[in-house]
Amino acid sequence: MSAATVVLWRHGRTPFNAENRFQGQLDVPLDEVGRAQVAASAAHLAGLAPSALVASDLTRAADTAGALEALTGLRPQLDPALREVHAGAWQGLLHSEITASWPEEYAAWRHGGDVRAGGGERRSEMAVRTADAVERHAAGVADGGTLVVASHGAALKGALLHLLGLDLGAWTAFAGFRNAHWAVLARGRHGWVLGEYNAGPPGAGEGVEG
């Protein structure tokens, strides 16, 4: 058993996204715009006839998955391994505040460096954690099925690179996941193949990673 297709879906906008704050693993809900974004995304993803649905257990991701559950009846399995990067002291701060207090560390993070975000988690640790979770859930889907994973911007990009066998040095070659947008991976002969990246409904803002 194994999914043939995996959809990596970022949550909709939150108040912290709108304010340009680093969320990390703080449990911030969707705002009104975010709820509209995920409703539009869910209408499209429902057309893919997904077989299984999993999500980070943080509210913004769980509620994003809930929009697809409402259309498909698939109950999302919540998994804390799919949470965003733990960003330590940076969590809840404006990006300008992080830049002022940790200029070198934050510049390294923004340029794809494998630093401990705010003294918390390394990007490499996050990538392994989230990619392993995606593979574990994909292994439980019937052959030929589609797994939808609702998670977070940096977490999804890390998982994507790891699943594609790319070094984290490729981080800046990929734009950040926009709110309520997704990537599609298909299982090829020699591993996962990227089919779509940053696909999504019109009107969703780019948002910021974290």
Rosetta silent file (secondary structure, phi, psi, omega in degrees, C-alpha in Angstrom):
SEQUENCE: MSAATVVLWRHGRTPFNAENRFQGQLDVPLDEVGRAQVAASAAHLAGLAPSALVASDLTRAADTAGALEALTGLRPQLDPALREVHAGAWQGLLHSEITASWPEEYAAWRHGGDVRAGGGERRSEMAVRTADAVERHAAGVADGGTLVVASHGAALKGALLHLLGLDLGAWTAFAGFRNAHWAVLARGRHGWVLGEYNAGPPGAGEGVEG
SCORE:     score description
SCORE:     0.000 S_00000001
   1 L     0.000  136.677  174.163    0.000    0.000    0.000 S_00000001
   2 L  -174.918  140.788  177.589    1.191    3.484   -0.796 S_00000001
   3 L   -64.772  141.710  174.200   -0.237    6.714   -2.160 S_00000001
   4 L   -86.467  -22.815 -176.953    0.580    7.472   -5.781 S_00000001
   5 E  -137.645  138.337  174.928    0.052   11.206   -5.239 S_00000001
   6 E  -125.747  129.747  175.805    0.663   13.531   -2.297 S_00000001
   7 E  -106.860  119.282  178.772   -0.721   17.062   -2.094 S_00000001
   8 E   -99.109  112.055 -166.909    1.170   19.356    0.288 S_00000001
   9 E  -119.053  119.629  178.046   -1.294   22.117    1.252 S_00000001
  10 E   -81.409  146.529  178.117   -0.434   25.200    3.275 S_00000001
  11 L   -62.146  162.656  175.973   -2.985   26.614    5.710 S_00000001
  12 L   -74.363  178.002 -175.294   -4.921   29.800    4.975 S_00000001
  13 L   -65.410  146.331  174.932   -4.042   33.258    6.252 S_00000001
  14 L  -121.124  167.120  174.149   -3.904   34.000    9.957 S_00000001
  15 H   -57.646  -35.351  179.098   -3.770   37.319   11.834 S_00000001
  16 H   -68.004  -37.297  174.421   -0.040   36.711   12.386 S_00000001
  17 H   -59.496  -45.211 -178.169    0.480   36.260    8.619 S_00000001
  18 H   -63.389  -31.937 -178.159   -1.321   39.545    8.024 S_00000001
  19 H   -91.383   -3.004 -178.856    0.863   41.280   10.646 S_00000001
  20 L    66.011   43.164  176.626    4.099   39.687    9.367 S_00000001
  21 E  -102.518  149.501  178.303    4.740   37.825   12.622 S_00000001
  22 L   -83.912  115.954 -176.485    6.679   34.572   12.918 S_00000001
  23 L   -83.109  -44.925 -174.292    4.194   31.949   14.102 S_00000001
  24 L    56.192 -130.696 -178.243    6.302   28.844   14.497 S_00000001
  25 L   -98.352   14.395  171.015    4.387   26.407   16.685 S_00000001
  26 L   -66.058  144.405 -174.161    2.149   29.010   18.341 S_00000001
  27 L   -92.285   83.921 -176.610   -1.488   27.989   17.863 S_00000001
  28 L  -101.508  129.811 -177.318   -2.844   30.877   15.796 S_00000001
  29 L   -80.069  168.004  171.118   -6.256   30.441   14.097 S_00000001
  30 L   -66.269  149.272  170.189   -7.274   31.349   10.562 S_00000001
  31 L   -96.383 -175.191 -176.428   -8.680   34.819   10.027 S_00000001
  32 H   -61.045  -41.262  177.847  -11.694   35.639    7.850 S_00000001
  33 H   -63.414  -42.964 -179.943   -9.545   35.895    4.731 S_00000001
  34 H   -61.891  -38.988  178.405   -7.890   32.568    5.555 S_00000001
  35 H   -65.058  -38.497  176.920  -11.226   30.810    5.925 S_00000001
  36 H   -67.110  -39.264  179.285  -12.308   32.093    2.514 S_00000001
  37 H   -61.288  -47.352 -176.128   -8.985   30.998    1.006 S_00000001
  38 H   -71.352  -28.750  175.382   -9.216   27.436    2.286 S_00000001
  39 H   -63.690  -42.540  178.634  -12.842   27.130    1.189 S_00000001
  40 H   -66.180  -41.958  178.474  -11.781   28.025   -2.358 S_00000001
  41 H   -64.483  -43.063 -178.122   -8.821   25.640   -2.217 S_00000001
  42 H   -61.355  -37.276  179.222  -10.907   22.810   -0.802 S_00000001
  43 H   -61.067  -35.927  177.473  -13.392   23.099   -3.655 S_00000001
  44 H   -74.847  -47.647 -175.516  -10.558   22.459   -6.094 S_00000001
  45 H   -66.328  -28.297  176.875   -8.837   19.710   -4.092 S_00000001
  46 H   -61.055  -29.884  179.008  -12.109   17.843   -3.602 S_00000001
  47 L   -68.661  -14.034  176.884  -12.107   17.362   -7.374 S_00000001
  48 L   -82.488   -3.093 -179.166   -8.946   15.275   -7.027 S_00000001
  49 L    51.628   58.407 -177.979  -10.984   12.646   -5.135 S_00000001
  50 L   -62.243  150.366 -179.537   -8.475   12.312   -2.290 S_00000001
  51 L   -95.121  -27.695 -176.380   -8.248    9.006   -0.453 S_00000001
  52 E  -151.170  155.142 -175.221   -6.858   10.282    2.842 S_00000001
  53 E  -139.266  125.516  176.119   -6.410   13.552    4.704 S_00000001
  54 E  -130.896  160.377 -177.597   -3.880   14.405    7.406 S_00000001
  55 E  -155.056  154.363  164.028   -2.959   17.669    9.084 S_00000001
  56 L   -56.603  149.834 -179.898   -0.782   19.311   11.662 S_00000001
  57 L   -82.676   -1.344  174.646   -2.607   19.469   14.961 S_00000001
  58 L   -71.770  143.330 -169.072   -2.235   23.263   15.137 S_00000001
  59 H   -54.217  -42.506 -175.488   -5.607   24.959   14.674 S_00000001
  60 H   -63.438  -34.334  177.929   -4.803   26.811   11.451 S_00000001
  61 H   -81.180  -41.140  179.561   -3.834   23.565    9.686 S_00000001
  62 H   -62.245  -40.096  179.266   -6.549   21.433   11.278 S_00000001
  63 H   -72.370  -30.387  173.395   -9.221   23.956   10.246 S_00000001
  64 H   -62.563  -47.704  176.544   -7.765   24.099    6.739 S_00000001
  65 H   -61.351  -34.444 -179.957   -8.170   20.329    6.524 S_00000001
  66 H   -61.304  -30.431  177.693  -11.665   20.720    7.952 S_00000001
  67 H   -65.663  -34.167  177.173  -12.722   22.702    4.882 S_00000001
  68 H   -78.032  -34.893  175.955  -11.881   19.670    2.730 S_00000001
  69 H   -58.855  -39.705 -178.292  -13.533   17.310    5.194 S_00000001
  70 H   -61.925  -26.562 -178.074  -16.770   19.283    4.804 S_00000001
  71 H   -95.614  -26.508 -172.825  -16.763   18.556    1.059 S_00000001
  72 H  -113.448  -19.153 -174.637  -15.435   14.999    0.991 S_00000001
  73 L    81.518   -1.373  178.410  -16.364   13.454    4.325 S_00000001
  74 L   -74.286  124.120  178.030  -12.719   12.512    4.905 S_00000001
  75 L   -85.014  122.877 -178.883  -11.875   12.924    8.580 S_00000001
  76 L   -70.777  138.464  171.624   -8.390   14.417    8.950 S_00000001
  77 E   -90.365  123.042 -176.785   -5.859   12.571   11.069 S_00000001
  78 E   -90.863  132.702 -174.007   -4.027   15.148   13.186 S_00000001
  79 L  -136.475  114.441  179.285   -0.290   14.637   13.588 S_00000001
  80 H   -64.129  -17.022  176.736    1.992   16.919   15.663 S_00000001
  81 H   -67.621  -13.358  179.543    4.939   15.749   13.531 S_00000001
  82 H   -96.977   10.720  178.895    3.510   17.971   10.777 S_00000001
  83 L   -66.414  163.049  174.768    3.781   21.163   12.835 S_00000001
  84 L   -64.596  166.912  175.118    5.683   24.225   11.683 S_00000001
  85 L   -55.171  139.668  172.983    9.327   24.716   12.678 S_00000001
  86 L   -81.843  114.928 -171.613    9.753   25.403   16.379 S_00000001
  87 L  -105.119   20.786  171.024   11.230   28.897   16.312 S_00000001
  88 H    49.490 -126.520 -174.956   12.021   29.385   19.977 S_00000001
  89 H   -69.404  -13.188  179.703   12.370   33.023   20.989 S_00000001
  90 H   -79.729  -18.022 -172.894   11.284   34.233   17.538 S_00000001
  91 L   -64.521  129.021  179.591    7.760   32.923   17.882 S_00000001
  92 L    89.530   -7.812 -178.487    5.155   35.673   18.007 S_00000001
  93 L   -89.756  151.318  169.495    7.576   38.433   17.030 S_00000001
  94 E   -64.700  148.931  178.815    7.348   40.735   14.039 S_00000001
  95 H   -62.808  -30.263  176.080    9.933   39.911   11.424 S_00000001
  96 H   -67.258  -34.218  177.878   11.331   43.418   11.907 S_00000001
  97 H   -69.266  -38.887  177.501   11.792   42.684   15.627 S_00000001
  98 H   -64.575  -43.615  179.312   13.664   39.465   14.863 S_00000001
  99 H   -59.934  -39.003 -178.458   15.891   41.320   12.414 S_00000001
 100 H   -69.097  -37.016 -174.005   16.679   43.961   15.045 S_00000001
 101 H   -95.812  -28.068 -179.297   17.600   41.491   17.796 S_00000001
 102 L  -131.875   60.483 -172.122   19.093   38.571   15.834 S_00000001
 103 H   -59.636  -44.327 -176.453   20.351   40.149   12.591 S_00000001
 104 H   -72.808  -45.292 -179.004   22.946   37.528   11.664 S_00000001
 105 H   -63.564  -41.351 -177.627   20.929   34.480   12.698 S_00000001
 106 H   -72.079  -36.264  175.627   17.784   35.698   10.986 S_00000001
 107 H   -61.960  -40.455  178.175   19.644   36.628    7.801 S_00000001
 108 H   -64.046  -42.478  177.664   21.079   33.114    7.740 S_00000001
 109 H   -60.267  -46.979 -177.325   17.592   31.632    8.203 S_00000001
 110 H   -64.516  -25.634 -179.671   16.142   33.786    5.420 S_00000001
 111 L   -97.665   15.282  173.234   18.937   32.663    3.084 S_00000001
 112 L    89.933    8.616 -178.815   18.314   28.976    3.740 S_00000001
 113 L   -68.436  152.276 -177.657   20.926   28.392    6.424 S_00000001
 114 L   -91.121   61.772 -178.617   20.559   25.437    8.761 S_00000001
 115 L   -96.560  161.802  173.270   20.424   27.544   11.927 S_00000001
 116 E   -80.127  109.679 -176.883   18.397   26.983   15.069 S_00000001
 117 H   -64.230  114.437  179.469   15.470   29.333   14.529 S_00000001
 118 H    59.641   23.939 -176.355   15.257   31.440   17.673 S_00000001
 119 H    83.085    4.965 -177.523   17.291   28.806   19.488 S_00000001
 120 L   -93.979 -111.211 -171.001   14.687   26.168   18.630 S_00000001
 121 L   -97.089  143.289  171.374   14.694   23.719   15.743 S_00000001
 122 E   -77.156  152.286  176.568   17.104   23.444   12.841 S_00000001
 123 H   -59.282  -40.381 -179.402   15.701   23.500    9.332 S_00000001
 124 H   -64.427  -38.332  178.388   17.251   20.069    8.691 S_00000001
 125 H   -65.025  -43.456  177.944   15.550   18.622   11.779 S_00000001
 126 H   -61.896  -42.812 -176.901   12.203   20.021   10.684 S_00000001
 127 H   -63.148  -44.054  178.506   12.635   18.666    7.145 S_00000001
 128 H   -65.422  -44.891 -179.452   13.350   15.122    8.343 S_00000001
 129 H   -57.344  -49.122 -174.918   10.508   15.247   10.873 S_00000001
 130 H   -75.715  -38.096  178.105    7.890   16.386    8.386 S_00000001
 131 H   -64.464  -40.327  177.830    9.092   14.262    5.445 S_00000001
 132 H   -62.000  -39.054  178.900    9.065   11.154    7.632 S_00000001
 133 H   -65.448  -42.629  178.761    5.489   11.963    8.661 S_00000001
 134 H   -61.582  -46.450 -179.790    4.388   12.399    5.043 S_00000001
 135 H   -62.135  -39.847 -179.372    6.001    9.087    4.047 S_00000001
 136 H   -63.522  -43.895  179.628    4.421    7.316    7.015 S_00000001
 137 H   -71.811  -37.237  178.673    0.937    8.534    6.131 S_00000001
 138 H   -62.822  -34.132 -178.931    1.443    7.904    2.402 S_00000001
 139 L   -66.628  -19.308 -179.852    2.381    4.297    3.192 S_00000001
 140 L   -94.141    4.694 -179.260   -1.061    3.766    4.694 S_00000001
 141 L   -97.790  139.899  179.667   -2.988    4.847    1.594 S_00000001
 142 L   -57.048  144.481 -179.707   -4.226    2.289   -0.915 S_00000001
 143 L   -50.865  133.096  178.802   -2.098    1.985   -4.055 S_00000001
 144 L    88.683   -5.758 -177.547   -3.017    4.665   -6.556 S_00000001
 145 L   -82.307  171.355  179.949   -4.668    6.893   -3.949 S_00000001
 146 E  -117.559  127.247  176.537   -4.117   10.561   -3.182 S_00000001
 147 E  -103.904  130.037  173.651   -3.034   11.840    0.221 S_00000001
 148 E  -106.425  129.153 -178.120   -3.665   15.489    1.155 S_00000001
 149 E  -117.977  113.339  177.982   -1.398   16.943    3.852 S_00000001
 150 E   -96.200  118.248 -174.914   -2.453   20.256    5.458 S_00000001
 151 E  -149.784 -143.377 -166.963    0.528   21.856    7.152 S_00000001
 152 L  -127.558  160.756 -170.728    2.718   24.974    7.242 S_00000001
 153 H   -58.153  -58.101 -178.744    4.935   26.946    4.884 S_00000001
 154 H   -68.977  -38.713  179.742    8.447   26.147    6.085 S_00000001
 155 H   -59.891  -43.534 -178.711    7.472   22.638    7.200 S_00000001
 156 H   -69.633  -39.082  178.951    6.071   21.810    3.777 S_00000001
 157 H   -65.975  -40.658  177.061    9.032   23.219    1.890 S_00000001
 158 H   -61.107  -44.990  177.596   11.416   21.233    4.069 S_00000001
 159 H   -61.472  -43.800 -179.262    9.421   18.059    3.526 S_00000001
 160 H   -57.608  -50.869 -178.773    9.244   18.721   -0.213 S_00000001
 161 H   -61.904  -42.884 -179.234   13.005   19.107   -0.612 S_00000001
 162 H   -64.385  -43.110 -179.220   13.705   16.038    1.506 S_00000001
 163 H   -66.954  -30.575  178.585   11.194   13.889   -0.376 S_00000001
 164 L   -83.697   -3.886  179.970   12.648   14.990   -3.711 S_00000001
 165 L    75.772   23.540 -178.760   16.149   14.111   -2.522 S_00000001
 166 L   -96.286  144.856  175.520   17.317   17.725   -2.777 S_00000001
 167 L   -68.564  149.882  179.033   19.863   19.325   -0.488 S_00000001
 168 H   -64.490  -12.129  173.708   18.569   22.075    1.775 S_00000001
 169 H   -63.441  -16.354  177.991   20.862   24.397   -0.144 S_00000001
 170 H   -83.351    2.765 -174.464   18.078   24.437   -2.744 S_00000001
 171 H   -51.443  -49.276 -174.192   15.777   26.191   -0.218 S_00000001
 172 H   -77.643   -6.607  176.159   15.949   29.632   -1.830 S_00000001
 173 H   -77.688  -13.025  178.516   15.379   28.214   -5.320 S_00000001
 174 L  -112.628  130.039  174.564   11.737   27.617   -4.346 S_00000001
 175 L   -62.879  155.372  175.526    9.384   30.457   -3.482 S_00000001
 176 L   -65.036  147.898  175.888    7.639   30.202   -0.127 S_00000001
 177 L   -61.453  129.607  173.787    4.293   28.432   -0.107 S_00000001
 178 L   -76.470  155.495  176.588    1.489   30.963   -0.432 S_00000001
 179 L   -56.108  133.573  176.048   -1.408   30.753    1.988 S_00000001
 180 L    65.275   15.209  175.785   -3.894   28.041    0.951 S_00000001
 181 L  -100.806  169.472 -173.009   -1.665   26.962   -1.970 S_00000001
 182 E  -146.519  165.413  170.223   -0.250   23.518   -2.565 S_00000001
 183 E  -122.101  152.860  179.531    2.332   21.352   -4.289 S_00000001
 184 E  -121.468  124.856  175.491    1.671   17.972   -5.904 S_00000001
 185 E  -110.977  135.536  175.487    4.110   15.078   -5.743 S_00000001
 186 E  -115.703  142.414 -179.621    3.682   11.933   -7.830 S_00000001
 187 E   -79.981  115.690  179.358    5.467    8.689   -7.091 S_00000001
 188 E   -97.955 -173.028 -176.774    7.815    7.945   -9.976 S_00000001
 189 L   -65.265  -32.648 -174.839    9.987    4.963  -10.784 S_00000001
 190 L  -118.878   19.858  179.490   12.892    6.271   -8.717 S_00000001
 191 E   134.125 -167.055 -177.760   11.109    8.350   -6.070 S_00000001
 192 E   -76.372  144.152  179.669    8.874   11.372   -5.787 S_00000001
 193 E  -124.875  134.934  179.863    8.477   13.756   -8.753 S_00000001
 194 E   -80.671  120.809  179.560    7.224   17.341   -8.474 S_00000001
 195 E   -99.802  -42.159  177.904    4.137   17.908  -10.612 S_00000001
 196 E  -137.890  151.622  176.505    2.834   21.269   -9.372 S_00000001
 197 E  -142.868  132.051 -179.715    4.186   23.931   -7.054 S_00000001
 198 E    57.320   39.255  172.198    2.375   26.860   -5.436 S_00000001
 199 E   -81.823  151.070  179.023   -0.873   26.082   -7.232 S_00000001
 200 L   172.700  179.425 -177.656   -3.981   27.571   -5.720 S_00000001
 201 L   -74.169  154.345  176.947   -7.068   29.725   -5.951 S_00000001
 202 L   -66.718  149.290  173.846   -6.844   33.325   -7.152 S_00000001
 203 L    93.909   -5.840  179.109   -6.620   36.042   -4.539 S_00000001
 204 L   -81.393  132.195  179.742   -4.548   34.237   -1.904 S_00000001
 205 L   -73.567  161.242 -177.916   -1.700   36.352   -0.580 S_00000001
 206 L   -68.906  -36.305 -178.336    1.849   35.039   -0.584 S_00000001
 207 L    70.300 -176.158  178.435    2.172   35.183    3.175 S_00000001
 208 L  -128.910  151.299  177.845    5.478   34.582    4.959 S_00000001
 209 L   -67.571  141.788 -174.330    7.156   31.390    6.052 S_00000001
 210 L    99.373    0.000    0.000    6.496   30.607    9.676 S_00000001
